[in-house]
Amino acid sequence: MYVDLHIHSCASDGTLTAAEIVSACIDKNISLFSVTDHNSIASDAELHNLIKSKDISYIPGIEITSTFKGKDFHITVYDFDETNTELIELLRKNTQDVEENFCNKFIKSFSSQIPQLSLKEFNAYSYDIRRGGSKFLNYLMDKNAVKNLDEYFLLAGDFISRFRTFSPPYEVIDIAKKAGGYAFLAHPPAYYSCLDHFPEKELDEWREWGIAGIECYSPYFGERENEKYIQYCIKNGLLISGGSDYHGTFTERKLGSQRITPDMINLRDIRIINEHALMFQ
């Protein structure tokens, strides 16, 4: 049996519904999973209902975007109170104040360069969420401004760094803890291009901020590159998670690709729903 604690549904930028993810996990012999949609818990209630009659274990999750020193960092949070007002406000701020404001500024700034873009049209725009990706990316693709995600980042990279700023990691971690959640640094190699990846002195800083653990199994790691993170967690009493960062057909990453078994992770006191299904596999 396997574990995958980093999965995205079409409630954020994946292509599968909650029901399709549950079925896919069962087919892949994944006995413990978490859907960690970007800044959204829209699929959580449905997932709670879906697994009631299934022999599969589940941990409520979310992936929250933060910004520190001009760089975005993703924080996966598990086992939180979905009704916590500070957490709800943080998610609203990320999706509305930050994302919507960025999209509006982008269209206004690029309208002369890309005349087919229209703020009025974008605000009224709708699309099939099962395509994956964000509303803004799909709009740009439909308007032939970009062909794919890579072209989007080439076009908007500098603009993103200047006008798309989220709450700093220490604020996100603090809110997650107040909501009873466990915050993890997601896919640490994603933030640096050097071979050493995430500097240990910065890991120490995240630990001081109260991070509960690190995602030590991820497709972002090369062979054996995760070993230093595993040892860091063991040395410092941090939890260990892992997952595929699966987005359905939106990316090439495969569900359960990391072949994580329960003995490879350390979740300590994190609440597992339907834990009996995991124990008796």
C-alpha positions in Angstrom: 0.0 0.0 0.0 1.1 3.5 -0.8 0.8 7.1 0.4 0.3 10.3 -1.6 -0.2 13.5 0.3 0.1 16.0 -2.5 -2.7 15.9 -5.0 -4.6 18.6 -6.8 -8.2 18.4 -8.0 -10.1 20.6 -10.5 -11.1 22.8 -7.5 -7.7 24.5 -8.1 -5.6 23.6 -11.1 -5.9 19.8 -11.5 -8.2 18.0 -14.0 -9.8 15.4 -11.9 -12.9 15.7 -9.7 -12.8 14.6 -6.0 -14.6 11.4 -6.9 -12.2 10.6 -9.7 -9.2 11.2 -7.4 -10.6 8.7 -4.8 -11.2 6.1 -7.5 -7.7 6.7 -9.0 -6.1 6.3 -5.6 -7.9 3.0 -5.0 -6.8 1.8 -8.4 -3.2 2.7 -7.6 -3.2 1.0 -4.2 -2.9 4.3 -2.5 -4.3 3.7 1.0 -3.7 7.2 2.5 -4.1 10.4 0.4 -4.6 14.1 0.7 -6.0 16.6 -1.8 -3.9 19.8 -1.3 -5.6 22.3 -3.7 -3.9 25.7 -4.1 -5.5 28.1 -1.6 -8.8 26.2 -1.7 -10.7 23.7 0.4 -13.6 23.6 -2.0 -13.3 19.8 -2.5 -12.9 19.0 1.2 -16.6 18.5 2.2 -17.1 16.2 -0.8 -14.1 14.2 0.0 -15.3 13.6 3.6 -18.5 12.2 2.2 -16.9 10.2 -0.6 -14.6 8.2 1.7 -17.3 7.2 4.2 -18.1 4.1 2.3 -14.5 3.4 1.0 -11.6 1.4 2.4 -9.2 4.3 2.0 -7.7 6.8 4.5 -7.7 10.5 4.1 -6.1 13.6 5.6 -7.7 17.0 4.9 -5.1 19.2 3.2 -4.4 22.5 1.4 -1.4 24.1 -0.3 -1.0 27.8 0.6 1.1 30.2 -1.4 3.4 32.5 0.6 6.1 35.1 -0.5 9.4 35.8 1.1 12.2 38.0 -0.3 10.5 38.1 -3.7 10.2 34.4 -4.0 7.0 32.3 -3.7 7.1 29.3 -1.3 4.3 26.7 -1.1 3.2 25.4 2.3 1.1 22.2 2.6 -1.1 22.2 5.6 -2.8 19.1 7.0 -5.5 18.4 9.6 -6.8 21.9 10.2 -10.1 23.4 11.3 -11.9 24.3 8.0 -14.1 26.8 9.9 -11.2 28.8 11.4 -11.9 32.4 10.5 -8.2 33.5 10.1 -7.6 30.6 7.7 -10.7 31.4 5.7 -9.6 35.0 5.4 -6.1 34.1 4.4 -7.5 31.9 1.5 -9.9 34.7 0.5 -7.0 37.2 0.5 -4.8 34.9 -1.6 -7.5 34.1 -4.2 -9.1 37.6 -4.4 -6.9 40.4 -3.1 -3.7 38.9 -4.6 -4.7 36.8 -7.6 -7.6 38.9 -8.9 -5.6 42.1 -8.4 -2.7 40.7 -10.3 -4.8 39.6 -13.2 -6.4 43.0 -13.5 -3.0 44.8 -13.4 -1.6 42.3 -16.0 -4.4 42.9 -18.5 -4.3 46.7 -18.1 -0.5 46.7 -18.5 -0.3 44.2 -21.4 -3.5 45.4 -23.4 -1.4 47.5 -25.7 1.0 44.6 -26.4 -1.7 42.0 -26.6 -4.8 43.9 -27.8 -7.2 40.9 -27.7 -7.1 41.0 -23.9 -10.1 42.7 -22.2 -10.6 43.2 -18.5 -14.4 43.3 -18.9 -14.2 40.1 -20.9 -11.9 38.4 -18.4 -14.2 39.2 -15.5 -17.1 37.6 -17.3 -14.9 34.7 -18.6 -15.8 31.1 -17.7 -14.1 27.8 -18.7 -14.3 24.1 -18.1 -12.3 23.6 -14.9 -11.5 20.1 -15.9 -9.0 21.5 -18.3 -6.7 22.2 -15.4 -4.7 25.4 -14.7 -6.0 28.7 -13.4 -8.7 30.8 -14.8 -6.2 33.4 -15.9 -4.0 30.9 -17.7 -7.0 29.4 -19.6 -8.1 32.9 -20.6 -4.7 33.8 -22.0 -4.6 30.5 -23.9 -8.1 31.0 -25.3 -7.1 34.5 -26.4 -3.9 33.0 -28.1 -1.7 35.1 -25.9 0.2 32.0 -24.7 0.2 28.3 -25.7 1.0 26.7 -22.4 2.2 27.3 -18.8 5.9 27.7 -19.8 5.0 30.5 -22.3 2.9 32.1 -19.6 5.9 32.3 -17.2 8.2 33.6 -19.9 5.7 36.4 -20.6 4.7 37.2 -17.1 7.7 36.2 -15.0 9.0 39.7 -14.0 5.4 41.0 -13.7 4.6 38.1 -11.3 7.5 38.9 -9.0 6.5 42.6 -8.8 2.7 42.4 -8.5 1.8 39.0 -7.1 2.9 39.1 -3.4 1.3 36.8 -0.8 1.6 36.7 3.0 5.1 35.8 4.3 5.7 32.1 5.4 5.8 32.9 9.1 2.3 34.4 8.9 0.9 31.4 7.0 2.5 29.0 9.5 1.1 30.9 12.4 -2.4 30.9 11.0 -2.1 27.2 10.2 -1.1 26.5 13.7 -4.0 28.6 15.2 -6.3 26.5 13.0 -4.9 23.4 14.5 -3.1 22.4 11.4 0.4 21.1 10.6 2.4 23.2 8.1 5.0 21.5 5.9 7.5 23.1 3.5 6.4 21.7 0.1 8.9 20.4 -2.5 12.0 22.2 -1.3 14.0 21.7 -4.5 11.5 23.8 -6.4 12.8 27.1 -5.1 16.5 27.0 -6.0 18.4 26.0 -9.1 21.7 25.2 -7.4 22.6 21.6 -6.5 22.4 22.2 -2.8 18.8 23.3 -3.2 17.3 24.7 0.0 20.2 26.2 2.2 20.2 24.6 5.7 20.4 28.0 7.4 17.1 28.8 5.7 15.6 25.5 6.9 16.7 26.5 10.4 14.7 29.8 9.9 11.6 27.9 8.8 12.0 25.7 11.9 12.1 28.7 14.1 8.9 30.0 12.4 7.2 26.8 13.6 7.1 24.6 10.5 5.9 21.1 11.5 7.7 19.2 8.8 9.1 18.9 5.3 7.9 17.2 2.1 10.8 14.9 1.7 9.4 12.8 -1.1 8.6 14.7 -4.3 9.1 14.4 -8.1 11.2 17.6 -7.7 14.0 15.6 -6.1 16.7 13.9 -8.1 18.1 10.5 -7.1 19.0 10.5 -3.4 18.7 14.3 -3.2 16.0 14.0 -0.5 18.3 12.2 2.0 19.6 15.4 3.5 16.1 16.6 4.2 15.1 13.3 5.8 18.1 13.5 8.0 17.4 17.1 8.8 13.9 16.2 9.9 15.1 13.3 12.1 17.8 15.4 13.7 15.4 18.3 14.5 12.2 16.3 15.4 10.3 17.5 12.3 7.6 15.4 10.5 8.1 13.9 7.1 5.5 13.9 4.3 5.6 13.2 0.6 3.5 13.1 -2.6 3.4 13.3 -6.3 2.1 16.9 -6.8 -0.4 15.2 -9.2 -2.5 17.5 -11.4 -4.3 15.0 -13.5 -3.5 15.5 -17.2 -2.5 19.1 -16.7 1.1 18.0 -16.0 3.1 14.9 -16.7 3.5 14.0 -13.0 1.8 10.7 -12.2 -0.3 9.8 -9.2 1.6 7.8 -6.6 4.8 8.2 -8.6 7.0 8.4 -5.5 6.0 4.9 -4.3 5.8 6.1 -0.7 5.0 3.5 1.9 3.7 4.4 5.4 7.0 3.6 7.1 8.8 6.2 5.0 6.8 9.1 6.4 6.3 10.5 9.9 2.9 12.2 10.6 2.9 11.8 14.4 -0.3 13.2 15.8 -1.9 14.3 12.5 -5.5 13.0 12.4 -6.2 10.4 9.7 -9.8 10.0 8.7 -10.8 6.3 8.1 -7.5 5.3 9.8 -8.8 1.7 10.2 -8.6 1.4 6.4 -4.9 2.1 6.5 -4.3 -0.2 9.5 -5.9 -3.3 8.0 -4.6 -3.1 4.4 
